[in-house]
Amino acid sequence: MFIFVGFLVGVLSFTAGDPGLPYAVAPTPAELGALGDRLAHDLRADGKPARRIGGSCTDAACARRAGAAQRVSRVVFSSATRHLAMIWTAQSSVVDVASGQVSGPYDIGYKGDYEAIRAGLDSLADALLPAVRNSSASAHVKRARRSR
């Protein structure tokens, strides 16, 4: 028996990146979660089947496990770094859950306050589009275990 696992992109919360400055202010957990919400929204606005999934990851292995648990095809994992009061960067990578192949990282810089990075995530979503494209080759089939 086969169960079709449709193409779906899971978007994790952002993690705080290392600003490299001992006095830099890290984004709050609420801000990092809201960035994940916004990125998922921007991907959906571009017609991609994306949804937020719980948690955050700093590496592909963690993101792949999260994606397998949530039964999604690809997972976007990201970080946001506040270097100075008005300088931000955001970085995202996409991992294919079935193969473990990673696309990225995709980096976008922002000048402005938190709202500037939040509003500017549409640029990051645009950069991610080739890695999250929906195609029949991206969907995969899993063999279900039979209960005895």
ChimeraX attribute file (.defattr): number of C-alpha atoms within 10 A of each C-alpha:
attribute: neighborCount
match mode: 1-to-1
recipient: residues
	/A:1	7
	/A:2	9
	/A:3	11
	/A:4	11
	/A:5	13
	/A:6	16
	/A:7	22
	/A:8	22
	/A:9	29
	/A:10	26
	/A:11	31
	/A:12	28
	/A:13	27
	/A:14	30
	/A:15	26
	/A:16	20
	/A:17	18
	/A:18	14
	/A:19	17
	/A:20	10
	/A:21	10
	/A:22	7
	/A:23	9
	/A:24	14
	/A:25	13
	/A:26	18
	/A:27	18
	/A:28	11
	/A:29	13
	/A:30	10
	/A:31	19
	/A:32	23
	/A:33	20
	/A:34	15
	/A:35	26
	/A:36	27
	/A:37	19
	/A:38	21
	/A:39	32
	/A:40	27
	/A:41	21
	/A:42	20
	/A:43	23
	/A:44	15
	/A:45	13
	/A:46	14
	/A:47	12
	/A:48	18
	/A:49	18
	/A:50	24
	/A:51	20
	/A:52	19
	/A:53	21
	/A:54	14
	/A:55	15
	/A:56	22
	/A:57	19
	/A:58	16
	/A:59	13
	/A:60	21
	/A:61	14
	/A:62	15
	/A:63	28
	/A:64	27
	/A:65	15
	/A:66	23
	/A:67	26
	/A:68	15
	/A:69	10
	/A:70	14
	/A:71	16
	/A:72	24
	/A:73	24
	/A:74	31
	/A:75	31
	/A:76	33
	/A:77	27
	/A:78	29
	/A:79	23
	/A:80	25
	/A:81	23
	/A:82	24
	/A:83	18
	/A:84	16
	/A:85	12
	/A:86	13
	/A:87	16
	/A:88	21
	/A:89	17
	/A:90	25
	/A:91	19
	/A:92	23
	/A:93	21
	/A:94	26
	/A:95	27
	/A:96	23
	/A:97	23
	/A:98	17
	/A:99	10
	/A:100	15
	/A:101	12
	/A:102	19
	/A:103	17
	/A:104	14
	/A:105	15
	/A:106	15
	/A:107	17
	/A:108	17
	/A:109	17
	/A:110	18
	/A:111	14
	/A:112	13
	/A:113	14
	/A:114	18
	/A:115	10
	/A:116	14
	/A:117	24
	/A:118	19
	/A:119	14
	/A:120	18
	/A:121	23
	/A:122	19
	/A:123	15
	/A:124	20
	/A:125	22
	/A:126	13
	/A:127	17
	/A:128	22
	/A:129	14
	/A:130	10
	/A:131	16
	/A:132	26
	/A:133	16
	/A:134	18
	/A:135	8
	/A:136	9
	/A:137	7
	/A:138	15
	/A:139	16
	/A:140	14
	/A:141	11
	/A:142	11
	/A:143	9
	/A:144	10
	/A:145	9
	/A:146	6
	/A:147	4
	/A:148	3
